[in-house]
């Protein structure tokens, strides 16, 4: 092979200089893909937490369940097929898969449900767990309202939920939906709106659970304190015209 002559011979004799930069660029590209993947995973974890870990080492055990702080006699639901059946879906965390045939179900042909849950003390809610029915009857969406007593379907249609989730079918109770924790402080009551199911004629719910913390002050104690702080007119007297005292009305 004849040597290259002319003005290009210097370029031909030089080795390619882009090779080191190529490997550096490839390394940076792989690093970027890895970081992007981690961001996507973390984003999904914000929505839901899968129980693929030991609950003894995490805060998903019954110690964090708010079941014992639910004011069960005052729990209610709108559009339930069997009146009072909503109370059966609240149970201890360890019993979440034991339905015994009891469940909450909407009326036939109308899958919308509205569930009101008051607590016996103010709570901080970290996550919510929903176990739905089979054959497309699990709720497909959940909207949450906090400390809004007495609302109905017409109210929630025009109200901004404090948070909402697109749900997945969760038959084994291994999935929990993480809340925006800073917005779920001092919760006296929570209302869950389930607009629709996964195509079923009804919406069926087997279990509803909350994880978080409760304050030490009970709701009835708070009411008593507020009442005592209000002035009682009969306890205050003013001097009336002509002497003596009269009660403040």
PLY file of the C-alpha trace (Angstrom):
ply
format ascii 1.0
element vertex 249
property float x
property float y
property float z
element edge 248
property int vertex1
property int vertex2
end_header
0.00 0.00 0.00
1.44 3.32 -1.07
1.88 6.03 1.56
-0.53 8.93 1.34
1.04 11.98 -0.16
-0.06 15.56 -0.28
-1.64 17.93 2.25
-3.83 15.19 3.84
-0.97 12.95 4.90
-0.81 14.56 8.40
-4.51 13.82 9.08
-4.15 10.25 7.89
-1.22 9.63 10.23
-3.12 10.85 13.31
-5.17 8.38 15.35
-8.90 9.07 15.86
-9.40 11.31 18.87
-13.13 10.75 19.37
-12.85 7.24 20.86
-12.34 8.31 24.54
-15.17 10.83 24.25
-17.46 8.19 22.78
-17.08 5.92 25.83
-17.53 8.86 28.18
-20.71 9.86 26.36
-21.98 6.28 26.54
-21.28 6.18 30.30
-23.15 9.46 30.87
-26.08 8.21 28.80
-26.32 5.05 30.88
-26.14 7.09 34.07
-28.95 9.34 32.86
-31.16 6.33 32.01
-30.52 4.87 35.48
-31.42 8.13 37.22
-34.56 8.49 35.12
-35.59 4.95 35.98
-35.16 5.63 39.71
-37.26 8.79 39.44
-40.08 6.85 37.79
-39.93 4.16 40.49
-39.99 6.75 43.28
-42.93 8.47 41.60
-44.88 5.23 41.62
-43.99 4.63 45.26
-45.54 7.99 46.13
-48.83 6.67 44.78
-48.76 3.19 46.29
-46.59 0.99 48.45
-46.35 -2.73 47.70
-45.89 -4.93 50.75
-42.95 -6.94 49.40
-40.99 -6.41 52.60
-41.05 -7.56 56.20
-43.70 -5.64 58.10
-41.82 -6.18 61.33
-39.11 -3.89 59.97
-41.49 -1.30 58.51
-44.46 0.68 59.78
-47.15 -1.34 58.00
-48.02 -3.49 61.00
-51.14 -3.30 63.15
-49.35 -0.90 65.52
-49.87 1.80 62.89
-53.44 0.83 62.03
-56.04 3.46 62.87
-58.85 0.89 63.09
-59.23 1.25 66.86
-59.62 5.03 66.47
-62.57 4.81 64.06
-65.89 5.86 65.59
-67.58 2.80 64.09
-71.18 3.45 65.25
-71.13 6.77 63.36
-69.68 5.39 60.10
-72.14 5.69 57.21
-72.38 5.26 53.46
-74.58 6.63 50.68
-75.95 4.28 47.99
-75.16 1.09 49.91
-77.43 -1.80 48.90
-77.69 -3.13 52.46
-78.09 -0.37 55.09
-75.33 -0.49 57.68
-73.16 -2.93 55.71
-70.40 -0.31 55.46
-69.39 -1.03 59.05
-68.30 -4.56 58.12
-65.37 -3.36 55.96
-63.54 -1.81 58.93
-61.55 -4.40 60.83
-58.14 -5.04 62.34
-55.27 -5.05 59.87
-54.59 -8.76 60.48
-58.23 -9.57 59.64
-58.38 -7.60 56.39
-58.77 -10.76 54.25
-61.43 -12.33 56.48
-64.67 -11.02 55.01
-66.98 -13.85 56.20
-69.24 -12.94 53.32
-69.78 -9.40 54.65
-68.97 -6.47 52.40
-70.10 -3.06 51.24
-71.84 -3.00 47.88
-73.57 -0.26 45.94
-77.06 -0.55 44.52
-77.43 -2.51 41.30
-76.67 -0.45 38.20
-75.16 2.42 40.20
-71.51 1.82 41.21
-71.01 5.16 42.98
-70.35 5.09 46.72
-69.72 7.76 49.35
-68.31 6.60 52.70
-68.08 8.82 55.78
-65.65 7.82 58.56
-65.33 9.84 61.79
-62.57 9.19 64.32
-62.68 9.19 68.12
-59.56 11.40 68.17
-57.75 13.56 65.64
-55.47 11.44 63.48
-52.66 11.83 60.95
-53.17 9.55 57.96
-50.14 8.18 56.09
-51.83 5.73 53.75
-55.14 4.14 52.77
-55.75 0.53 51.79
-58.73 -0.67 49.77
-59.65 -4.28 49.00
-62.37 -4.51 46.38
-64.54 -7.20 44.86
-63.86 -9.46 41.90
-65.33 -9.49 38.38
-64.86 -5.76 37.81
-66.63 -4.65 40.99
-63.55 -3.14 42.67
-63.58 0.67 42.82
-61.46 2.19 40.06
-61.01 5.66 41.55
-60.97 7.23 45.01
-61.40 10.87 45.98
-60.88 12.08 49.55
-62.38 14.93 51.57
-61.27 15.81 55.09
-63.38 17.22 57.95
-66.43 17.77 55.72
-69.38 16.33 57.61
-72.76 15.81 55.99
-71.76 16.04 52.32
-73.61 14.06 49.66
-73.16 13.15 45.98
-74.26 16.56 44.73
-71.72 18.24 47.02
-68.71 16.14 45.99
-69.35 16.69 42.30
-68.49 20.37 42.67
-65.86 20.10 45.39
-62.10 19.87 45.03
-60.82 16.68 46.65
-57.80 17.01 48.91
-56.30 14.06 47.00
-57.44 11.43 44.54
-56.07 8.17 43.19
-56.62 5.85 40.23
-56.97 2.51 41.97
-55.95 -0.99 40.94
-57.63 -4.27 41.81
-56.12 -5.27 45.15
-57.52 -8.64 46.23
-54.74 -9.62 48.65
-54.48 -6.33 50.55
-50.80 -5.85 49.65
-51.24 -2.37 48.20
-51.65 0.89 50.08
-52.06 4.40 48.68
-49.74 7.00 50.14
-51.24 10.35 51.15
-49.75 13.81 50.87
-48.99 13.54 54.56
-48.79 17.28 55.25
-52.43 17.62 54.14
-53.67 14.76 56.29
-52.97 16.25 59.71
-55.62 16.83 62.41
-58.18 14.65 60.65
-61.41 14.38 62.65
-63.33 12.71 59.82
-62.64 11.54 56.29
-65.05 11.01 53.40
-64.14 8.60 50.60
-65.81 9.02 47.21
-65.73 6.05 44.82
-67.20 7.31 41.52
-66.99 4.08 39.53
-65.91 0.45 39.34
-63.85 -1.54 36.82
-66.86 -2.10 34.57
-69.07 -3.92 37.07
-72.72 -3.02 37.58
-71.95 -2.41 41.25
-68.97 -1.42 43.38
-67.99 -3.89 46.07
-65.54 -3.19 48.91
-64.26 -5.86 51.30
-61.89 -3.76 53.42
-60.93 -0.15 54.10
-57.90 0.54 56.28
-55.94 3.56 57.39
-52.36 3.76 58.59
-51.05 6.68 60.62
-50.94 8.17 64.08
-53.58 9.34 66.54
-53.39 12.18 69.03
-53.85 11.46 72.71
-56.77 13.86 73.02
-60.17 12.31 72.42
-62.85 14.14 70.42
-65.31 14.28 73.37
-62.56 15.76 75.57
-61.91 18.46 72.96
-65.61 19.32 72.87
-65.69 19.59 76.66
-62.67 21.90 76.72
-64.19 24.16 74.06
-67.46 24.28 76.00
-65.70 25.19 79.23
-63.76 27.96 77.50
-66.96 29.65 76.32
-68.21 32.31 78.76
-71.39 31.50 80.62
-73.53 34.68 80.91
-75.00 33.52 84.22
-71.51 33.52 85.73
-70.98 37.23 84.99
-72.86 40.02 86.76
-72.97 43.78 86.19
-74.11 46.54 88.44
-77.66 47.58 87.59
-79.18 51.02 87.80
-80.45 51.79 91.30
-77.98 49.43 92.93
-77.71 45.69 93.03
-76.53 43.36 90.26
-78.16 41.94 87.19
-77.19 38.95 85.01
-75.71 39.56 81.55
-78.11 38.17 78.91
0 1
1 2
2 3
3 4
4 5
5 6
6 7
7 8
8 9
9 10
10 11
11 12
12 13
13 14
14 15
15 16
16 17
17 18
18 19
19 20
20 21
21 22
22 23
23 24
24 25
25 26
26 27
27 28
28 29
29 30
30 31
31 32
32 33
33 34
34 35
35 36
36 37
37 38
38 39
39 40
40 41
41 42
42 43
43 44
44 45
45 46
46 47
47 48
48 49
49 50
50 51
51 52
52 53
53 54
54 55
55 56
56 57
57 58
58 59
59 60
60 61
61 62
62 63
63 64
64 65
65 66
66 67
67 68
68 69
69 70
70 71
71 72
72 73
73 74
74 75
75 76
76 77
77 78
78 79
79 80
80 81
81 82
82 83
83 84
84 85
85 86
86 87
87 88
88 89
89 90
90 91
91 92
92 93
93 94
94 95
95 96
96 97
97 98
98 99
99 100
100 101
101 102
102 103
103 104
104 105
105 106
106 107
107 108
108 109
109 110
110 111
111 112
112 113
113 114
114 115
115 116
116 117
117 118
118 119
119 120
120 121
121 122
122 123
123 124
124 125
125 126
126 127
127 128
128 129
129 130
130 131
131 132
132 133
133 134
134 135
135 136
136 137
137 138
138 139
139 140
140 141
141 142
142 143
143 144
144 145
145 146
146 147
147 148
148 149
149 150
150 151
151 152
152 153
153 154
154 155
155 156
156 157
157 158
158 159
159 160
160 161
161 162
162 163
163 164
164 165
165 166
166 167
167 168
168 169
169 170
170 171
171 172
172 173
173 174
174 175
175 176
176 177
177 178
178 179
179 180
180 181
181 182
182 183
183 184
184 185
185 186
186 187
187 188
188 189
189 190
190 191
191 192
192 193
193 194
194 195
195 196
196 197
197 198
198 199
199 200
200 201
201 202
202 203
203 204
204 205
205 206
206 207
207 208
208 209
209 210
210 211
211 212
212 213
213 214
214 215
215 216
216 217
217 218
218 219
219 220
220 221
221 222
222 223
223 224
224 225
225 226
226 227
227 228
228 229
229 230
230 231
231 232
232 233
233 234
234 235
235 236
236 237
237 238
238 239
239 240
240 241
241 242
242 243
243 244
244 245
245 246
246 247
247 248
